[in-house]
Amino acid sequence: MNELTRNEIIRLWYGRASIRRIAKMLAINRKTVDQVLKEHKAARKGAGAVVAPPRPSIIDPFRENIAQLLERYPDITAVRLHEELKSLGFPGTYSTVKERLRDIKPRSKVLPVVRVETGPGVQSQMDYSPYEIDFTEEGRCKVHAFSYILSHSRRQYLHFTEHEDFTTTIREHQRAFSHNKGLAATCLYDSFKVVVTTWDGEQPIYNTRFLAFATHYGFKPWACRRRRPQTKGKIERPFGFVETNLLNARKFRSRAHLNEVTAWWLANVSDVHMHRETKRRPIDLYQEELPYLLPLPEHDYDTAIVLYRIVGVEGYIAYLQNLYSVPWERIGEALPVRVTENELIVYGSDIVEIARHELCPATISGQKRENKSHRPGADDRLIYEVLKQRFEELVPQGGFFLERLVQTRRYGKDEANRILSLQASYSRKDLGAAIERASRYRAFSLAVIERILAAQAQPRTGIDYLENETRKNLRRIGGDPVPPRSTVEYQKLLEDKEAADERPAQCDRNNDEPSNLA
């Protein structure tokens, strides 16, 4: 045993640590700790005290062999050392070799984790924990436990979610803030992507969207060092309480039922149990912490998702594998869509609401939400006028093409809708040129338009189409975006700066000349 370990044993002993605790902290045998303490006490009594010599061991004759092996192989394990000594005639067991190797080459010291207590309203901690739960109605499903805890009072907010994405995390933060009627000034996080985009060495690069959310509520996100979970011990340990108390020996019908039981458990168990560290109930400490929490803003942070969707030929837009109807005359258009927690709202190109639907649950796919008023009515003349207006917007000959299409084709209006939906794959310019060419050659059908486009136009991705639609909306809101400048324009600025830097120097030289002449 080296002197550093011996010194640490004695220091911990005077710090009132027990022999068992010292042995566990330093990863050594309790008998070794006891022997070191006996030798220390004997040495303090005076030179007359005699320390009993160590008992001879079966491994002593191989001391030189062990030293040679350790010199050649510093990282040799006890298993390999035992095998080498056996080949040299060692009759002892593996445990004897392991104990001798531990004495010669002690393990690295494990430093104790110091618990840091914070004042009221200073800090909170947040984390997720995944669980597989067998629901009696929904079957076996994976859920994610969102946990937010106030570090001072230990009051916890808990809710089980389907995902750990950005929108879910933001919404659960808002529920936690409402649950506590305020929030702490700082919140500790792991380095998951919602909060930390990447790391530059040991410096976290925070997600700008999450920073905007944190700024709205006035708290500071703090990403903990990677691979160091003890930094967030106040949020990690309560998950064990959740597993052994909330989830233990209980059956749940569904996710909704699980969260109902969780809400009851928070109020009747978590808030009122005697905490092992504070020796007080979290709800009592929370009442003292409440005046120090940051107040909630008047308006919550908007967590709605905003995106574009192209209206299909049947008059639906798709979101998460479900379909939602829009007015049929919008077929082929790219429309802004706003998705809240419970609703999906569709806007026209002029940012006026044109459809609103209840959002399908995330676990359901292949469903349709339809509003009967979105379907074409019985007024054929009105339907024809709307289609004519759409075709004339594409090309001046569009009205003539539609007229001949309806006259010559049995399902002309259906084909007209399908032609309009081709805007999802081709530019308006290419589609207009195809209609113009088909009109010139008196070929009025969907198949002809598709053949012309396939031969003469380049299909575009949905991203290209949405980019063009976004640019149009930006121009309508605030004019054309500022184009990038040529670097030549900046050259004049550099020349002006150099001239300005030279002028003071020239003035100084002119001022110095008379004094030099004198």
Secondary structure, DSSP 8 states (H G I E B T S, - for coil): --HHHHHHHHHHHHTT--HHHHHHHHT--HHHHHHHHHHHHHHHH-TT---------TTGGGHHHHHHHHHH-TT--HHHHHHHHHHTT--S-HHHHHHHHHHHS--------------TTTEEEEEEEEEEEEETTTEEEEEEEEEEEETTT--EEEEEES--SHHHHHHHHHHHHHHHTSB-SEEEE---TTTEEEEETTEEEE-HHHHHHHHHHT-EEEE--TT-GGGGHHHHHHHHHIIIIISTT--BSSHHHHHHHHHHHIIIIITTS--TTTSS-HHHHHHHHGGGSB---SS-----EEEEEE--TTSEEEETTEEEE--GGGTT-EEEEEE-SSEEEEE-TTS-EEEEEE---TT--S-EE--GGGS--S-HHHHHHHHHHHHHHH-TTHHHHHHHHHHH-TTHHHHHHHHHHGGGTS-HHHHHHHHHHHHHTT--SHHHHHHHHHHH-----HHHHHHHHHHHHHHHHH-S------THHHHHHHHHHHHHHHHHHHHHHHHHHHHHH-
